[in-house]
Amino acid sequence: MIWNWLRRHPRLVDVGIVLVLLAATVVPAARHAHPATGAILGAAASLTLLARRRHPAAVVAVVTVATIASAAGGAWTQPLPLAVALYTLAAARVRSARTLGLVSIVTTGVTLLVSTDGFRDTPFHVVALVAAWLLGDSVGSRQAYVQEIEAKAERLERERESESRRAAAEEQARIARELHDVVAHALSVIVVQAGAADDVFDNDPSRARGPIRAIDAAARTALADLRRVLGVLHPEADYEPQPGLARLDSLVDQVRATGLGVSLAIEGRSRPLPAAVDLSAYRIVQEALTNTLKHANAEHVSVRVRYGDELGLEIRDDGTATANGTGNGSGVIGMRERAALLGGAVETGPASGGGYVVSARIPIGEST
C-alpha cells in the first residue's frame, strides 16, 4: 500500500530524497576541509535532483560536474546524489544513456582516486555508482516490459471491441435483410389479395373468401418468420426453423394465389444444402417474386432451380422490364449481398424476348 502511495506522489518522494541527501552531504562537509565549497557543491548536487524525472540526462551531467569539482577541490565528497541521478537515468532508458552513465562513473572514479584522501573510499564509491546504475536499468527494463504488456492488452481490447462491433453490424444487416424479405413479400401478397377481394366483394361476396384466406395464410406465415428472425434477440424462444428450398412449393402457392401464374422447375438431383446456402437461395427467390408482384405487371413467372457444382437460380417473368425495379433497391442489393457472402453472384436485367430475369449462382460446399 505504501508503494502505491509513493507512486501517486512522486514530487513528495523527490523532496524527501533531496532533504535526506542535503543532510548527508552538507552537514558532514562542514566538519571537513573546505567546508563552504563542500556544502555549496553538495547542496547543488542534491537540489538538482528535483528535476531528475523530467531531465535525467541533464541532471546526471550537472551532478557529475558538482561531484568532480568537490573532489578536485579537496572538499569532503559524498557521491550519493550522483548514485540517485544514475539510477534515474538508467530507469528512464534514455537514448545514449549508457554512454553518459559510463563517462560519469569513470570520470568520477578517477577524480576520487587522485584526490588527497579518496583512495581508501574510491572502490566503495565506484561500486555504489555501478550498483545504482544496474538497479535503475533493471527497474527500467521491468517498467518497459509492463508498459508493453499493458499496451498489448489495450490493443487486444480495442481489437476485441472492434470485432464485437463488426459482428453486431453484420448481425443487424442480416436481420434487416431477413425482415425486408419477410415483410416485403407478405405485404405484396396481402396488397394484391386485398385488391382482388375488394374487386369481387360487391358482385359476388363468396368469391372474396379465397383472397381473404390467402391474406390470412400470408400474414400467418410472415408472423412465424418474423418471430423466427427476431428470435435471435431472445435465444431462449423456440421458433420455427429457417426456411429453405424445401418450402419453395409453399412460397409458389402463395404467389399463385394472387393470380400470377408461376411455374417451378427443378433441374439436377436435389440434395441437402448448407444452411446458409439453403436460406439465401430461398430468400433470393422470394425477393425476385416479390419484385415481380410489385413492379413487373406480369402474367407469368417461371422459377428454375438447378443443382450442379453450384446452385443456379433463375426467376424470369413476362412483364414490363423497365417497371421491375431499378436494380438498385434494397431488395436487389440484399440479394446480391446474400450471394456475395457465399462466394456467388446475382445478375438482374431485361430478359431476351421481353420481361425481366434474376439469375443467381451460389457455390455449394459441404452440406450441414
C-alpha positions as CSV (number, residue, x, y, z in Angstrom):
1,M,0.0,0.0,0.0
2,I,2.8,2.4,0.9
3,W,4.5,1.8,-2.5
4,N,1.2,2.7,-4.3
5,W,1.0,5.9,-2.3
6,L,4.6,6.8,-3.2
7,R,4.0,6.2,-6.9
8,R,1.0,8.5,-6.7
9,H,3.1,11.3,-5.1
10,P,6.4,11.4,-7.0
11,R,7.1,15.1,-6.1
12,L,6.9,14.4,-2.4
13,V,9.2,11.4,-2.9
14,D,11.7,13.7,-4.6
15,V,11.5,16.3,-1.9
16,G,12.1,13.7,0.7
17,I,15.1,12.3,-1.1
18,V,16.6,15.7,-1.5
19,L,16.2,16.5,2.2
20,V,17.9,13.3,3.2
21,L,20.8,13.9,0.8
22,L,21.2,17.5,2.0
23,A,21.6,16.2,5.5
24,A,24.1,13.5,4.3
25,T,26.2,15.9,2.2
26,V,26.0,19.5,3.5
27,V,26.2,18.7,7.3
28,P,29.3,16.4,7.1
29,A,31.1,18.8,4.7
30,A,31.1,21.4,7.4
31,R,33.3,19.2,9.5
32,H,36.0,18.7,6.8
33,A,38.4,20.7,4.8
34,H,37.0,23.5,2.6
35,P,33.5,23.3,4.3
36,A,32.0,26.1,2.2
37,T,33.0,24.5,-1.1
38,G,31.8,21.1,0.0
39,A,28.5,22.4,1.4
40,I,27.7,24.5,-1.7
41,L,28.6,21.8,-4.2
42,G,26.8,19.1,-2.1
43,A,23.7,21.3,-1.9
44,A,23.8,22.0,-5.7
45,A,24.1,18.3,-6.5
46,S,21.2,17.4,-4.1
47,L,18.9,20.2,-5.2
48,T,19.4,19.4,-8.9
49,L,17.7,16.0,-8.3
50,L,14.4,17.8,-8.1
51,A,14.4,17.8,-11.9
52,R,15.6,14.2,-12.3
53,R,12.4,12.8,-13.6
54,R,12.0,15.4,-16.4
55,H,15.6,15.8,-17.4
56,P,17.5,12.7,-16.2
57,A,20.5,13.2,-18.6
58,A,21.0,16.8,-17.8
59,V,20.7,16.1,-14.1
60,V,23.4,13.4,-14.3
61,A,25.7,15.8,-16.2
62,V,25.3,18.6,-13.5
63,V,25.6,16.3,-10.5
64,T,28.7,14.6,-12.1
65,V,30.3,18.1,-12.5
66,A,29.4,19.1,-9.0
67,T,30.8,15.8,-7.5
68,I,34.1,16.0,-9.6
69,A,34.5,19.7,-8.6
70,S,34.0,18.9,-4.9
71,A,36.6,16.0,-5.0
72,A,39.0,18.0,-7.1
73,G,38.8,21.0,-4.7
74,G,39.8,18.8,-1.8
75,A,36.3,19.1,-0.1
76,W,34.6,16.2,1.6
77,T,32.7,14.4,-1.2
78,Q,29.7,12.1,-0.9
79,P,28.6,10.6,-4.3
80,L,25.1,9.6,-3.1
81,P,23.4,12.4,-5.2
82,L,25.2,11.0,-8.3
83,A,24.1,7.5,-7.5
84,V,20.4,8.7,-7.4
85,A,20.9,10.5,-10.7
86,L,22.5,7.5,-12.3
87,Y,19.6,5.3,-11.1
88,T,17.1,7.7,-12.6
89,L,18.9,7.9,-15.9
90,A,19.1,4.1,-16.2
91,A,15.5,3.6,-15.3
92,A,14.3,6.2,-17.8
93,R,16.1,4.3,-20.6
94,V,17.1,7.5,-22.3
95,R,18.9,7.1,-25.7
96,S,22.7,7.2,-25.3
97,A,22.2,6.9,-21.5
98,R,24.8,4.0,-21.3
99,T,27.5,6.2,-22.8
100,L,26.7,9.1,-20.4
101,G,26.5,6.8,-17.4
102,L,29.8,5.2,-18.2
103,V,31.5,8.5,-18.7
104,S,30.1,9.8,-15.4
105,I,31.2,6.7,-13.4
106,V,34.7,6.6,-14.9
107,T,35.4,10.3,-14.5
108,T,34.1,10.4,-11.0
109,G,36.0,7.3,-10.0
110,V,39.3,8.7,-11.5
111,T,38.8,12.0,-9.8
112,L,38.1,10.4,-6.4
113,L,41.1,8.1,-6.9
114,V,43.6,11.0,-7.4
115,S,42.1,13.2,-4.7
116,T,44.1,13.6,-1.5
117,D,42.1,11.2,0.7
118,G,40.0,9.4,-1.9
119,F,42.0,6.2,-2.5
120,R,40.6,4.5,0.6
121,D,36.9,5.0,-0.3
122,T,37.1,5.1,-4.1
123,P,36.3,1.4,-4.7
124,F,33.3,1.6,-2.5
125,H,32.0,4.7,-4.2
126,V,32.5,3.2,-7.7
127,V,30.8,0.0,-6.7
128,A,27.9,2.1,-5.3
129,L,27.6,4.0,-8.5
130,V,27.7,0.9,-10.7
131,A,25.1,-0.8,-8.4
132,A,22.8,2.2,-8.7
133,W,23.1,2.1,-12.4
134,L,22.4,-1.6,-12.6
135,L,19.4,-1.3,-10.3
136,G,18.0,1.5,-12.4
137,D,18.5,-0.5,-15.6
138,S,16.7,-3.5,-14.1
139,V,13.8,-1.3,-12.9
140,G,13.6,0.4,-16.2
141,S,13.5,-2.9,-18.1
142,R,10.7,-4.2,-15.9
143,Q,8.7,-1.0,-16.4
144,A,9.2,-1.2,-20.1
145,Y,8.1,-4.8,-20.1
146,V,5.0,-3.9,-18.0
147,Q,4.1,-1.0,-20.3
148,E,4.5,-3.2,-23.4
149,I,2.2,-5.8,-21.8
150,E,-0.4,-3.1,-20.9
151,A,-0.2,-1.6,-24.4
152,K,-0.7,-5.1,-25.9
153,A,-3.7,-5.7,-23.6
154,E,-5.2,-2.4,-24.6
155,R,-4.6,-3.1,-28.3
156,L,-6.3,-6.6,-27.9
157,E,-9.2,-5.0,-26.0
158,R,-9.7,-2.4,-28.8
159,E,-9.5,-5.2,-31.4
160,R,-12.0,-7.3,-29.4
161,E,-14.4,-4.3,-29.2
162,S,-13.9,-3.6,-32.9
163,E,-14.6,-7.3,-33.7
164,S,-17.7,-7.2,-31.5
165,R,-19.0,-4.0,-33.3
166,R,-18.3,-5.6,-36.6
167,A,-20.2,-8.8,-35.7
168,A,-23.1,-6.8,-34.3
169,A,-23.2,-4.7,-37.5
170,E,-23.2,-7.9,-39.6
171,E,-26.0,-9.4,-37.5
172,Q,-28.0,-6.2,-37.7
173,A,-27.6,-6.3,-41.5
174,R,-28.6,-9.9,-41.6
175,I,-31.7,-9.2,-39.5
176,A,-32.5,-6.2,-41.7
177,R,-32.3,-8.3,-44.9
178,E,-34.5,-11.0,-43.3
179,L,-37.1,-8.5,-42.1
180,H,-37.1,-6.9,-45.6
181,D,-37.6,-10.2,-47.3
182,V,-40.3,-11.4,-45.0
183,V,-42.3,-8.2,-44.7
184,A,-42.0,-7.1,-48.3
185,H,-43.2,-10.4,-49.7
186,A,-46.0,-10.8,-47.2
187,L,-47.3,-7.2,-47.7
188,S,-47.1,-7.6,-51.5
189,V,-49.2,-10.7,-51.4
190,I,-51.6,-9.1,-48.9
191,V,-52.0,-5.9,-51.1
192,V,-52.7,-7.9,-54.2
193,Q,-55.2,-10.2,-52.5
194,A,-56.9,-7.3,-50.7
195,G,-57.4,-5.6,-54.1
196,A,-58.8,-8.8,-55.6
197,A,-61.2,-9.2,-52.7
198,D,-62.3,-5.6,-53.0
199,D,-63.0,-6.0,-56.7
200,V,-65.3,-9.0,-56.3
201,F,-66.9,-8.2,-53.0
202,D,-69.8,-6.2,-54.3
203,N,-70.8,-8.5,-57.1
204,D,-70.0,-11.9,-55.5
205,P,-69.0,-11.7,-51.9
206,S,-68.4,-15.5,-51.8
207,R,-65.5,-15.1,-54.2
208,A,-63.8,-12.7,-51.8
209,R,-63.4,-15.6,-49.4
210,G,-60.4,-17.0,-51.3
211,P,-58.3,-13.8,-51.3
212,I,-59.2,-13.3,-47.7
213,R,-57.9,-16.8,-46.8
214,A,-54.8,-16.1,-48.9
215,I,-54.3,-12.9,-46.8
216,D,-54.7,-14.9,-43.6
217,A,-52.2,-17.5,-44.7
218,A,-49.6,-14.9,-45.9
219,A,-50.0,-13.0,-42.6
220,R,-49.6,-16.1,-40.5
221,T,-46.5,-17.2,-42.5
222,A,-45.0,-13.7,-42.2
223,L,-45.7,-13.7,-38.5
224,A,-44.0,-17.0,-38.0
225,D,-41.0,-15.8,-40.0
226,L,-40.8,-12.6,-38.0
227,R,-40.8,-14.5,-34.8
228,R,-38.0,-16.7,-36.0
229,V,-35.9,-13.7,-37.2
230,L,-36.5,-11.7,-34.0
231,G,-35.7,-14.9,-32.1
232,V,-32.0,-14.0,-32.3
233,L,-32.8,-11.3,-29.7
234,H,-34.3,-13.9,-27.4
235,P,-32.4,-17.1,-27.9
236,E,-34.4,-19.0,-25.3
237,A,-37.5,-18.7,-27.6
238,D,-38.4,-21.8,-29.6
239,Y,-39.5,-20.8,-33.1
240,E,-39.7,-22.5,-36.5
241,P,-36.6,-23.4,-38.4
242,Q,-35.3,-21.1,-41.1
243,P,-36.9,-21.6,-44.5
244,G,-35.1,-23.3,-47.3
245,L,-35.8,-24.6,-50.8
246,A,-37.9,-27.4,-49.3
247,R,-40.5,-24.7,-48.7
248,L,-40.4,-23.4,-52.2
249,D,-43.7,-25.0,-53.1
250,S,-45.4,-23.2,-50.3
251,L,-43.9,-19.9,-51.5
252,V,-45.0,-20.5,-55.1
253,D,-48.6,-21.4,-53.9
254,Q,-48.7,-18.0,-52.1
255,V,-47.8,-16.1,-55.2
256,R,-50.2,-18.2,-57.4
257,A,-53.0,-17.2,-55.0
258,T,-52.5,-13.6,-56.1
259,G,-53.5,-14.6,-59.7
260,L,-49.9,-14.6,-61.0
261,G,-49.1,-17.7,-63.0
262,V,-46.0,-19.4,-61.5
263,S,-44.1,-22.4,-62.8
264,L,-41.4,-24.2,-60.9
265,A,-38.8,-26.4,-62.4
266,I,-36.0,-28.3,-60.6
267,E,-33.0,-29.4,-62.7
268,G,-30.4,-31.9,-61.5
269,R,-30.6,-34.1,-58.4
270,S,-31.9,-32.3,-55.4
271,R,-29.7,-32.8,-52.3
272,P,-29.3,-31.3,-48.9
273,L,-27.6,-27.8,-48.9
274,P,-25.6,-25.9,-46.3
275,A,-28.0,-24.0,-44.1
276,A,-26.7,-20.6,-45.2
277,V,-27.0,-21.6,-48.9
278,D,-30.4,-23.0,-48.4
279,L,-31.8,-19.9,-46.6
280,S,-30.1,-17.5,-49.1
281,A,-31.5,-19.3,-52.1
282,Y,-35.0,-19.2,-50.7
283,R,-34.8,-15.5,-49.9
284,I,-33.4,-14.7,-53.4
285,V,-36.4,-16.5,-55.0
286,Q,-38.8,-14.8,-52.5
287,E,-37.4,-11.3,-53.2
288,A,-37.5,-11.9,-57.0
289,L,-41.1,-13.0,-56.9
290,T,-41.9,-10.1,-54.6
291,N,-40.4,-7.6,-57.1
292,T,-42.4,-9.2,-59.9
293,L,-45.6,-8.7,-57.9
294,K,-44.8,-5.1,-57.1
295,H,-43.2,-3.9,-60.3
296,A,-43.5,-6.1,-63.3
297,N,-47.2,-6.1,-64.2
298,A,-46.6,-9.7,-65.3
299,E,-48.9,-12.5,-66.1
300,H,-46.5,-15.4,-65.6
301,V,-43.2,-16.0,-63.9
302,S,-41.0,-19.1,-64.1
303,V,-38.7,-20.3,-61.3
304,R,-35.9,-22.6,-62.2
305,V,-33.6,-24.2,-59.7
306,R,-30.5,-26.1,-61.0
307,Y,-28.3,-28.4,-58.9
308,G,-24.7,-29.0,-60.0
309,D,-21.3,-27.9,-58.9
310,E,-23.0,-24.8,-57.8
311,L,-26.6,-23.9,-57.2
312,G,-28.3,-22.0,-60.0
313,L,-31.4,-19.9,-59.7
314,E,-33.4,-18.1,-62.4
315,I,-36.6,-16.2,-62.0
316,R,-38.0,-14.9,-65.3
317,D,-41.2,-13.0,-65.8
318,D,-43.1,-11.7,-68.9
319,G,-43.8,-8.3,-67.5
320,T,-42.5,-4.9,-68.4
321,A,-38.8,-4.9,-67.8
322,T,-38.5,-1.2,-67.1
323,A,-41.1,-1.4,-64.4
324,N,-39.4,-4.3,-62.5
325,G,-37.5,-2.0,-60.2
326,T,-34.3,-0.1,-60.9
327,G,-31.9,-2.8,-59.8
328,N,-30.6,-0.5,-57.0
329,G,-33.3,-1.0,-54.4
330,S,-32.6,-2.6,-51.0
331,G,-34.2,-5.8,-52.2
332,V,-31.9,-6.3,-55.1
333,I,-28.9,-5.1,-53.0
334,G,-29.9,-7.7,-50.4
335,M,-30.0,-10.5,-53.0
336,R,-26.5,-9.5,-54.2
337,E,-25.1,-9.3,-50.7
338,R,-26.5,-12.7,-49.8
339,A,-24.9,-14.4,-52.8
340,A,-21.6,-12.4,-52.4
341,L,-21.2,-13.6,-48.8
342,L,-21.3,-17.2,-50.0
343,G,-18.9,-16.6,-52.9
344,G,-21.7,-16.3,-55.5
345,A,-23.3,-13.6,-57.6
346,V,-26.7,-12.2,-58.7
347,E,-27.4,-10.7,-62.1
348,T,-30.6,-8.8,-62.9
349,G,-31.9,-7.1,-66.0
350,P,-34.2,-7.3,-69.0
351,A,-34.6,-10.7,-70.5
352,S,-34.1,-11.5,-74.1
353,G,-37.5,-11.6,-75.8
354,G,-39.1,-9.4,-73.2
355,G,-39.7,-9.5,-69.4
356,Y,-37.2,-9.4,-66.6
357,V,-34.8,-12.0,-65.3
358,V,-33.0,-12.6,-62.0
359,S,-30.1,-15.0,-62.2
360,A,-28.1,-16.2,-59.3
361,R,-25.3,-18.7,-58.7
362,I,-24.1,-19.9,-55.3
363,P,-21.2,-22.3,-54.7
364,I,-22.3,-25.4,-52.9
365,G,-19.9,-26.5,-50.1
366,E,-20.3,-29.4,-47.7
367,S,-23.9,-29.8,-46.5
368,T,-24.6,-29.1,-42.9
